[in-house]
Amino acid sequence: MIDLASERLNPDKVGLEHLEFIHLHKTAALLEAAAVLGVIMGGGTEEEIEKLRKYARCIGLLFQVVDDILDVTKSTEELGKTAGKDVMAGKLTYPRLIGLERSKEVAEKLRREAEEQLLGFDPSKAAPLVALASYIACRHN
């Protein structure tokens, strides 16, 4: 709902904090809930819960940043969905607020931060989560 309410907002009057709020309470919240529940069910410590909460938050934001980038850099055929629809709808996006290159830098920073949260875990158990962060960062559709 908050995502739809942000359509047609003037990007000069709304900052990056507003966009991050939307994504933290949308995609990131869903991933965070799944990660935290998994750690709790697996008997994880408070420290492990917090690390995986941060990991999930990072990949949730990462997914949205990359989605915004793909919306302006790929064709409808490449995406498998209508390209440019965020621009047409007047949605706030990372490229609209901070530009394409800076959006790519934010995506890389989020990928690194997500992977940093996995330090200290058994590398063989963390490997799928590292791969997931890389996949999200490098996806083409």
MDAnalysis code that builds the backbone (N, CA, C; Angstrom):
import MDAnalysis as mda
import numpy as np

u = mda.Universe.empty(423, n_residues=141, atom_resindex=np.repeat(np.arange(141), 3), trajectory=True)
u.add_TopologyAttr("name", ["N", "CA", "C"] * 141)
u.add_TopologyAttr("resid", np.arange(1, 142))
u.add_TopologyAttr("resname", ["MET", "ILE", "ASP", "LEU", "ALA", "SER", "GLU", "ARG", "LEU", "ASN", "PRO", "ASP", "LYS", "VAL", "GLY", "LEU", "GLU", "HIS", "LEU", "GLU", "PHE", "ILE", "HIS", "LEU", "HIS", "LYS", "THR", "ALA", "ALA", "LEU", "LEU", "GLU", "ALA", "ALA", "ALA", "VAL", "LEU", "GLY", "VAL", "ILE", "MET", "GLY", "GLY", "GLY", "THR", "GLU", "GLU", "GLU", "ILE", "GLU", "LYS", "LEU", "ARG", "LYS", "TYR", "ALA", "ARG", "CYS", "ILE", "GLY", "LEU", "LEU", "PHE", "GLN", "VAL", "VAL", "ASP", "ASP", "ILE", "LEU", "ASP", "VAL", "THR", "LYS", "SER", "THR", "GLU", "GLU", "LEU", "GLY", "LYS", "THR", "ALA", "GLY", "LYS", "ASP", "VAL", "MET", "ALA", "GLY", "LYS", "LEU", "THR", "TYR", "PRO", "ARG", "LEU", "ILE", "GLY", "LEU", "GLU", "ARG", "SER", "LYS", "GLU", "VAL", "ALA", "GLU", "LYS", "LEU", "ARG", "ARG", "GLU", "ALA", "GLU", "GLU", "GLN", "LEU", "LEU", "GLY", "PHE", "ASP", "PRO", "SER", "LYS", "ALA", "ALA", "PRO", "LEU", "VAL", "ALA", "LEU", "ALA", "SER", "TYR", "ILE", "ALA", "CYS", "ARG", "HIS", "ASN"])
u.atoms.positions = np.array([
    [0.817, -1.185, 0.000],
    [0.000, 0.000, 0.000],
    [0.870, 1.261, 0.000],
    [1.885, 1.273, 0.848],
    [2.752, 2.454, 0.911],
    [3.479, 2.658, -0.413],
    [3.776, 1.541, -1.105],
    [4.423, 1.609, -2.414],
    [3.519, 2.348, -3.401],
    [2.254, 1.984, -3.423],
    [1.310, 2.624, -4.338],
    [1.060, 4.077, -3.956],
    [1.057, 4.359, -2.667],
    [0.827, 5.732, -2.203],
    [1.973, 6.661, -2.593],
    [3.134, 6.085, -2.872],
    [4.295, 6.920, -3.202],
    [4.361, 7.288, -4.684],
    [3.471, 6.728, -5.485],
    [3.472, 7.065, -6.907],
    [3.187, 8.552, -7.090],
    [3.858, 9.123, -8.029],
    [3.698, 10.531, -8.414],
    [4.229, 11.517, -7.376],
    [4.964, 11.029, -6.370],
    [5.602, 11.956, -5.434],
    [6.777, 12.618, -6.127],
    [7.025, 13.840, -5.806],
    [8.130, 14.590, -6.390],
    [9.440, 14.110, -5.775],
    [10.360, 13.542, -6.577],
    [11.617, 13.037, -6.019],
    [12.489, 14.137, -5.426],
    [12.221, 15.389, -5.791],
    [12.979, 16.499, -5.213],
    [12.536, 16.797, -3.785],
    [11.337, 16.330, -3.434],
    [10.797, 16.604, -2.101],
    [10.788, 15.374, -1.202],
    [11.102, 14.229, -1.765],
    [11.120, 12.979, -1.006],
    [12.512, 12.388, -1.133],
    [13.094, 12.027, -0.024],
    [14.462, 11.538, -0.048],
    [14.580, 10.031, -0.135],
    [15.811, 9.607, -0.175],
    [16.147, 8.190, -0.222],
    [15.601, 7.458, 1.002],
    [15.532, 8.149, 2.136],
    [15.024, 7.537, 3.366],
    [13.590, 7.040, 3.173],
    [12.788, 7.805, 2.439],
    [11.399, 7.419, 2.184],
    [11.345, 6.137, 1.349],
    [12.166, 6.077, 0.319],
    [12.203, 4.897, -0.538],
    [12.686, 3.680, 0.246],
    [13.721, 3.851, 1.056],
    [14.212, 2.736, 1.870],
    [13.153, 2.282, 2.868],
    [12.402, 3.217, 3.435],
    [11.312, 2.868, 4.348],
    [10.309, 1.963, 3.639],
    [9.952, 2.324, 2.411],
    [9.004, 1.516, 1.639],
    [9.540, 0.100, 1.475],
    [10.782, -0.019, 1.035],
    [11.334, -1.339, 0.749],
    [11.623, -2.145, 2.012],
    [11.986, -1.471, 3.089],
    [12.201, -2.178, 4.355],
    [10.899, -2.760, 4.889],
    [9.788, -2.127, 4.572],
    [8.498, -2.596, 5.064],
    [7.733, -3.387, 4.007],
    [8.417, -3.748, 2.965],
    [7.824, -4.508, 1.874],
    [8.662, -5.775, 1.702],
    [9.526, -5.806, 0.747],
    [10.337, -6.987, 0.434],
    [11.237, -7.399, 1.590],
    [11.947, -6.453, 2.178],
    [12.898, -6.787, 3.242],
    [12.191, -7.383, 4.451],
    [11.012, -6.886, 4.794],
    [10.288, -7.400, 5.957],
    [9.896, -8.863, 5.760],
    [9.485, -9.206, 4.567],
    [9.112, -10.591, 4.271],
    [10.321, -11.518, 4.407],
    [11.436, -11.123, 3.823],
    [12.648, -11.942, 3.899],
    [13.183, -12.004, 5.327],
    [13.086, -10.898, 6.036],
    [13.551, -10.844, 7.417],
    [12.749, -11.809, 8.294],
    [11.446, -11.820, 8.126],
    [10.602, -12.725, 8.906],
    [10.975, -14.179, 8.636],
    [11.169, -14.522, 7.376],
    [11.536, -15.897, 7.025],
    [12.885, -16.277, 7.624],
    [13.849, -15.380, 7.547],
    [15.188, -15.670, 8.078],
    [15.162, -15.824, 9.589],
    [14.505, -14.911, 10.265],
    [14.458, -14.954, 11.730],
    [13.733, -16.210, 12.207],
    [12.620, -16.535, 11.582],
    [11.898, -17.746, 11.976],
    [12.747, -18.994, 11.752],
    [13.490, -19.012, 10.654],
    [14.370, -20.154, 10.393],
    [15.444, -20.308, 11.450],
    [16.047, -19.202, 11.865],
    [17.094, -19.257, 12.888],
    [16.501, -19.688, 14.223],
    [15.350, -19.157, 14.559],
    [14.705, -19.535, 15.823],
    [14.368, -21.020, 15.818],
    [13.767, -21.497, 14.732],
    [13.401, -22.922, 14.641],
    [14.634, -23.816, 14.654],
    [15.751, -23.299, 14.160],
    [16.994, -24.067, 14.159],
    [17.778, -23.958, 15.459],
    [17.233, -23.241, 16.439],
    [17.897, -23.129, 17.734],
    [19.049, -22.140, 17.752],
    [19.014, -21.153, 16.878],
    [20.093, -20.173, 16.797],
    [20.167, -19.257, 18.005],
    [21.333, -18.681, 18.188],
    [21.566, -17.741, 19.285],
    [21.003, -16.366, 18.926],
    [20.942, -15.490, 19.921],
    [20.502, -14.110, 19.666],
    [21.411, -13.434, 18.642],
    [22.713, -13.693, 18.745],
    [23.667, -13.104, 17.796],
    [23.405, -13.606, 16.374],
    [23.128, -14.901, 16.238],
    [22.832, -15.463, 14.915],
    [21.525, -14.900, 14.357],
    [20.543, -14.735, 15.232],
    [19.269, -14.150, 14.802],
    [19.505, -12.750, 14.253],
    [20.273, -11.957, 14.986],
    [20.514, -10.572, 14.561],
    [21.311, -10.515, 13.259],
    [22.315, -11.384, 13.118],
    [23.108, -11.392, 11.883],
    [22.250, -11.764, 10.676],
    [21.404, -12.772, 10.836],
    [20.572, -13.179, 9.703],
    [19.431, -12.197, 9.463],
    [18.999, -11.488, 10.495],
    [18.019, -10.413, 10.310],
    [18.641, -9.327, 9.418],
    [19.870, -8.949, 9.727],
    [20.560, -7.921, 8.939],
    [20.829, -8.414, 7.518],
    [21.213, -9.679, 7.390],
    [21.436, -10.270, 6.066],
    [20.159, -10.156, 5.226],
    [19.038, -10.572, 5.807],
    [17.767, -10.554, 5.079],
    [17.358, -9.131, 4.716],
    [17.583, -8.206, 5.617],
    [17.268, -6.800, 5.341],
    [18.089, -6.316, 4.146],
    [19.372, -6.669, 4.138],
    [20.250, -6.261, 3.028],
    [19.802, -6.855, 1.704],
    [19.477, -8.153, 1.685],
    [19.094, -8.746, 0.401],
    [17.708, -8.274, -0.042],
    [16.853, -7.915, 0.913],
    [15.555, -7.349, 0.547],
    [15.711, -6.009, -0.150],
    [16.545, -5.153, 0.424],
    [16.828, -3.867, -0.220],
    [17.569, -4.075, -1.533],
    [18.521, -5.006, -1.536],
    [19.276, -5.313, -2.745],
    [18.340, -5.727, -3.876],
    [17.382, -6.588, -3.570],
    [16.430, -7.027, -4.586],
    [15.717, -5.833, -5.207],
    [15.278, -4.907, -4.374],
    [14.541, -3.746, -4.867],
    [15.420, -2.806, -5.674],
    [16.643, -2.574, -5.220],
    [17.559, -1.703, -5.967],
    [17.816, -2.298, -7.349],
    [18.116, -3.592, -7.395],
    [18.383, -4.255, -8.677],
    [17.128, -4.242, -9.551],
    [15.973, -4.461, -8.952],
    [14.724, -4.412, -9.711],
    [14.536, -3.038, -10.355],
    [14.828, -1.985, -9.602],
    [14.730, -0.625, -10.144],
    [15.727, -0.407, -11.282],
    [16.932, -0.933, -11.122],
    [17.962, -0.806, -12.164],
    [17.524, -1.542, -13.431],
    [17.050, -2.767, -13.261],
    [16.622, -3.562, -14.415],
    [15.462, -2.898, -15.151],
    [14.580, -2.255, -14.410],
    [13.418, -1.612, -15.024],
    [13.819, -0.536, -16.027],
    [14.980, 0.088, -15.823],
    [15.418, 1.147, -16.750],
    [16.532, 0.713, -17.699],
    [17.078, -0.490, -17.511],
    [18.195, -0.912, -18.361],
    [17.881, -2.116, -19.250],
    [16.786, -2.778, -19.024],
    [16.453, -3.979, -19.796],
    [15.167, -3.773, -20.588],
    [15.005, -4.601, -21.597],
    [13.800, -4.544, -22.430],
    [12.708, -5.428, -21.829],
    [11.505, -5.242, -22.327],
    [10.383, -6.069, -21.897],
    [10.684, -7.541, -22.163],
    [11.296, -7.826, -23.311],
    [11.627, -9.209, -23.657],
    [12.637, -9.793, -22.672],
    [13.639, -9.022, -22.323],
    [14.665, -9.499, -21.391],
    [14.095, -9.713, -19.992],
    [13.210, -8.824, -19.576],
    [12.663, -8.901, -18.223],
    [11.557, -9.941, -18.082],
    [10.824, -10.169, -19.153],
    [9.662, -11.040, -19.045],
    [8.482, -10.314, -18.414],
    [8.600, -9.006, -18.286],
    [7.517, -8.146, -17.803],
    [7.733, -6.778, -18.447],
    [6.769, -5.918, -18.328],
    [6.848, -4.611, -18.975],
    [7.990, -3.778, -18.413],
    [8.937, -3.448, -19.271],
    [10.059, -2.594, -18.863],
    [9.587, -1.152, -18.788],
    [10.164, -0.401, -17.879],
    [9.859, 1.017, -17.756],
    [8.544, 1.332, -17.078],
    [7.886, 0.319, -16.517],
    [6.567, 0.580, -15.925],
    [6.653, 1.425, -14.657],
    [7.778, 1.339, -13.932],
    [7.932, 2.184, -12.740],
    [8.013, 3.654, -13.127],
    [8.746, 3.937, -14.198],
    [8.864, 5.316, -14.688],
    [7.496, 5.809, -15.153],
    [6.793, 4.963, -15.919],
    [5.467, 5.352, -16.421],
    [4.481, 5.607, -15.282],
    [4.617, 4.837, -14.200],
    [3.713, 4.996, -13.057],
    [4.145, 6.139, -12.142],
    [5.308, 6.704, -12.413],
    [5.803, 7.792, -11.577],
    [6.285, 7.336, -10.216],
    [6.677, 6.059, -10.117],
    [7.134, 5.527, -8.833],
    [8.504, 6.072, -8.460],
    [8.711, 6.159, -7.165],
    [10.051, 6.476, -6.672],
    [10.918, 5.256, -6.899],
    [12.073, 5.457, -7.474],
    [13.020, 4.365, -7.677],
    [14.409, 4.873, -7.331],
    [15.310, 3.946, -7.113],
    [16.691, 4.339, -6.825],
    [17.298, 5.121, -7.988],
    [17.200, 4.646, -9.235],
    [17.778, 5.444, -10.329],
    [17.154, 6.835, -10.451],
    [15.888, 6.939, -10.176],
    [15.221, 8.245, -10.264],
    [15.740, 9.199, -9.183],
    [15.999, 8.664, -7.995],
    [16.445, 9.505, -6.884],
    [17.941, 9.786, -6.895],
    [18.750, 8.751, -7.233],
    [20.208, 8.918, -7.093],
    [20.979, 8.627, -8.372],
    [20.286, 8.284, -9.440],
    [20.953, 7.997, -10.702],
    [21.344, 6.533, -10.825],
    [21.586, 6.120, -12.047],
    [21.871, 4.718, -12.345],
    [23.197, 4.251, -11.750],
    [24.255, 5.007, -11.940],
    [25.573, 4.571, -11.450],
    [25.605, 4.463, -9.933],
    [25.042, 5.454, -9.265],
    [25.028, 5.400, -7.799],
    [24.135, 4.252, -7.319],
    [23.073, 3.960, -8.044],
    [22.209, 2.827, -7.702],
    [22.992, 1.524, -7.776],
    [23.837, 1.394, -8.797],
    [24.677, 0.198, -8.923],
    [25.659, 0.102, -7.759],
    [26.186, 1.239, -7.323],
    [27.093, 1.253, -6.170],
    [26.363, 0.837, -4.898],
    [25.142, 1.305, -4.728],
    [24.336, 0.926, -3.565],
    [24.079, -0.576, -3.584],
    [23.776, -1.122, -4.754],
    [23.533, -2.559, -4.871],
    [24.767, -3.354, -4.461],
    [25.920, -2.946, -4.926],
    [27.157, -3.653, -4.570],
    [27.434, -3.543, -3.073],
    [27.192, -2.393, -2.503],
    [27.393, -2.191, -1.061],
    [26.461, -3.101, -0.259],
    [25.212, -3.206, -0.672],
    [24.258, -4.075, 0.015],
    [24.656, -5.541, -0.103],
    [25.160, -5.946, -1.278],
    [25.616, -7.333, -1.439],
    [26.755, -7.627, -0.476],
    [27.721, -6.715, -0.402],
    [28.860, -6.903, 0.513],
    [28.405, -6.945, 1.970],
    [27.515, -6.036, 2.336],
    [27.018, -5.999, 3.712],
    [26.265, -7.280, 4.061],
    [25.503, -7.805, 3.116],
    [24.787, -9.062, 3.349],
    [25.784, -10.184, 3.610],
    [26.799, -10.276, 2.763],
    [27.799, -11.333, 2.922],
    [28.593, -11.179, 4.215],
    [28.846, -9.946, 4.639],
    [29.574, -9.717, 5.895],
    [28.810, -10.272, 7.091],
    [27.495, -10.273, 7.019],
    [26.695, -10.801, 8.126],
    [26.863, -12.311, 8.282],
    [27.370, -12.961, 7.257],
    [27.518, -14.417, 7.285],
    [28.870, -14.867, 7.820],
    [29.766, -13.909, 8.053],
    [31.069, -14.254, 8.626],
    [30.852, -14.839, 10.022],
    [31.569, -15.886, 10.324],
    [31.420, -16.535, 11.622],
    [30.526, -17.760, 11.572],
    [29.735, -17.885, 10.511],
    [28.930, -19.091, 10.329],
    [29.778, -20.139, 9.619],
    [29.416, -21.390, 9.760],
    [30.075, -22.470, 9.036],
    [30.010, -22.126, 7.543],
    [31.178, -22.003, 6.883],
    [31.187, -21.603, 5.468],
    [30.336, -22.495, 4.560],
    [30.298, -23.785, 4.839],
    [29.506, -24.672, 3.982],
    [28.008, -24.418, 4.157],
    [27.609, -24.013, 5.358],
    [26.194, -23.711, 5.591],
    [25.835, -22.311, 5.099],
    [26.794, -21.404, 5.114],
    [26.550, -20.032, 4.659],
    [26.619, -19.912, 3.139],
    [27.264, -20.873, 2.476],
    [27.480, -20.790, 1.023],
    [26.197, -20.546, 0.221],
    [25.092, -21.236, 0.519],
    [23.874, -20.952, -0.260],
    [23.366, -19.518, -0.072],
    [23.571, -18.961, 1.116],
    [23.132, -17.585, 1.363],
    [24.038, -16.585, 0.649],
    [25.327, -16.888, 0.588],
    [26.264, -16.057, -0.183],
    [25.863, -16.105, -1.660],
    [25.564, -17.311, -2.145],
    [25.159, -17.479, -3.544],
    [23.856, -16.733, -3.834],
    [22.932, -16.749, -2.883],
    [21.668, -16.038, -3.069],
    [21.900, -14.534, -3.197],
    [22.725, -13.975, -2.336],
    [23.027, -12.538, -2.410],
    [23.673, -12.196, -3.751],
    [24.595, -13.041, -4.202],
    [25.250, -12.803, -5.494],
    [24.259, -12.913, -6.647],
    [23.388, -13.893, -6.578],
    [22.375, -14.062, -7.622],
    [21.473, -12.830, -7.707],
    [21.004, -12.369, -6.555],
    [20.122, -11.197, -6.534],
    [20.843, -9.989, -7.124],
    [22.113, -9.826, -6.767],
    [22.888, -8.673, -7.239],
    [23.158, -8.731, -8.740],
    [23.307, -9.931, -9.279],
    [23.739, -10.085, -10.680],
    [22.633, -10.550, -11.620],
    [21.419, -10.634, -11.137],
    [20.335, -11.152, -11.989],
    [20.080, -10.219, -13.169],
    [19.511, -10.789, -14.216],
    [19.258, -10.033, -15.444],
    [17.772, -9.873, -15.737],
    [16.952, -10.446, -14.888],
    [15.501, -10.268, -15.041],
    [14.807, -10.527, -13.727],
])
